[in-house]
Amino acid sequence: PTPASATTRPRYGGTLRVEMRARADSLDPREIPNDPLGVGDVAAAAHSEKLVSLGYERLVRLDNNGQPQPQLALSWQADAAKKRWEFRLRPDIKFHDDTPLTPASAVAALQRQWGTDYLMSVSGDVLVIESKQPQPDLLERLATGRSYIFTILRDGSGIAGTGPFRVAEWQPRQRAVFVANDDHWGGRPFLDTIEVQMGVDLTKQLVDFELGKADLIELAPDQLRRATQDGARIWASSPVELLAVGFPAEGPAAQDARLRQALALAVDRAAVQNVLLQKQGEVAGGLLPQW
């Protein structure tokens, strides 16, 4: 391969202009749904969490295969029964208000979101989470839902996170502006600013993109071919909406495997993929990801 020239290497600076259909009500991590499938607007909840994740982080994150990876926690270990977990935090991390991250501040943040579900304490420089029952899925809980680490500002006016961006402007359900956190533990972000416009329909998003008014937009399946022909770079995101045929649990249809199989065979998945998704989607073999 040919080495990248100086003109093609990533460089610091610039503003990323993002448009999206959903409208986020809040950037407070304490208001992120613990069960996103239980809220009315699943897409809005997913978008809200993505915006919140720019400014706030968790102890653990999940990679693309659903495997826990270190974020604010550098390492962890559990006893054989999975009732006691110990987490060692990354050193020298500061919140956006320059307050240092400590095991005690992480415990305080989790207790505000989790209540009394677990017994949390600090042992030296280690955060300890204990429960009466085995918790083999604790890492997954720490990586999802209301598990963000934050601190209360000294004047009590709000909260601060540790994320790669700070909130510079916030207009609920309309606009958000994020600026780079120069002191982020993972290194300064390449971008100076991210500007997000909410509540923009898909047609206007595509027009704004073509006119150079937006850099990152959403596309409907029937817009993919047009965008591809215009030379746009396209990524397929993970689905946030699920469409399925359900049977009442108490009905006879739910007990008849032959009926369910017949209905499954009657759905022309190839036509859906070829026509509705313009050959851009993939036919799924099940409702759940492999992990």
Disulfide bonds with the S-S distance in Angstrom:
none
